[in-house]
Structure formats: structure tokens, C-alpha cells
Amino acid sequence: MSDIESSSRNTAEFVPSWHWIVRSPVRFIAFGFGSGLLRPGPGTWGTLAAWPIWLLTLAHASDIVVAACLVLGFAVGCQLCHIAGKEAGKVDHGGIVWDEMVAFWLVLWLTPPGFWPQLAAFILFRFFDILKPPPIRYFDRHWHNGFGVMWDDILAAGYSLLGMALLVRLGVFA
């Protein structure tokens, strides 16, 4: 089946495969280099995959480089997620995890260094991304394009950062 035909698939039946995502760089990146294929909880696996990528690359970069990478990752992600969603037959297919990755990199950038603060940030981010408190749920339900896919995770990152700020203020992470 061609990639164009995949947009007409019944999304309840379509389960992307490794072979399907590696045939397209867009899908490979949007599916988190394969982490979005893992079950259960592909969003959690994608977020988990983002952590070592952060540690090996952006954690050592200057703030201006990190900010530029995040803006670029978001902008490119809007297109990647939109295209991959159309090809998978669902705008926000669960296996598309680039949105979680970029949003979690934002959280890690503003989280104190060290394993325990980063673990707390991971837990907070997954909590808010899954729970989708207002206004996240509104955008998740009403913005059906690549920007909407990316935006709701940026909002979850914002909630996570507020939670981390509270933990830092309470002295949990000195």
C-alpha cells in the first residue's frame, strides 16, 4: 500500500510497523526514531527516549543553542507530525511522539541538573500530558493539525515547569 493510500486506512486497524516508519525520514522522526512503536504507552516511551538524547546533546549546549533547537524542533515538528498523522490515517496518532520529545526537552532545559530532579520532571510531564487539564484538553480536542499536536504538549510542559518550580521553592531540589 502506498503512503498516500495510508491516509484512508481505518485507524482502529492500522498499527505502524518498523518497516513502515523507516521508509520515510518524516515518519522515522515523528515516531521518535522508533520509540513511538513501543506499547503500551508510546508517549511515555517517546518521552523516555528524549531523555538520553537530551543528556548526550542539548544538555551540554549553550542556552541560545538550546532555545534555537527547541524553536526549530517545534516548527519542524508541526510539519512532521501533520504529515505523519495524515499518512497514519489519524492526525494525532498515538505513535507520533516527536511532540512529547520536544516538549520534554523544554522541561529538561529548565529543570535543575541531576537524576532526581529530571526524574521528577519526567513524572510531572507524563502526568500532565496524560491528564490534560484545562486548557490542554481543549486544544487537544479542537486543534487538529500538526501545530495542535505539538501545542498541547508544550502546555503540558508548562504545567510540569510550574510543578518543578514549586518543588524547587519548597526545597525538594536544593
C-alpha positions, 0 to 999 in steps of 0.5 A: 500500500502506498503512503498516500493510500495510508491516509484512508486506512481505518485507524482502529486497524492500522498499527505502524510497523518498523518497516513502515516508519523507516521508509520515510525520514518524516515518519522515522522522526515523528515516531521518535526514531522508533520509540513511538512503536513501543506499547503500551504507552508510546508517549511515555516511551517517546518521552523516555527516549528524549531523555538520553538524547537530551543528556548526550546533546542539548544538555551540554549546549549553550542556552541560545543553542538550546532555545534555537533547537527547541524553536526549530524542533517545534516548527519542524515538528508541526510539519512532521507530525501533520504529515505523519498523522495524515499518512497514519490515517489519524492526525494525532496518532498515538505513535507520533511522539516527536511532540512529547520529545520536544516538549520534554526537552523544554522541561529538561532545559529548565529543570535543575541538573541531576537524576532526581530532579529530571526524574521528577520532571519526567513524572510531572510531564507524563502526568500532565500530558496524560491528564490534560487539564484545562486548557490542554484538553481543549486544544487537544480536542479542537486543534487538529493539525500538526501545530495542535499536536505539538501545542498541547504538549508544550502546555503540558510542559508548562504545567510540569515547569510550574510543578518543578518550580514549586518543588524547587521553592519548597526545597525538594531540589536544593 
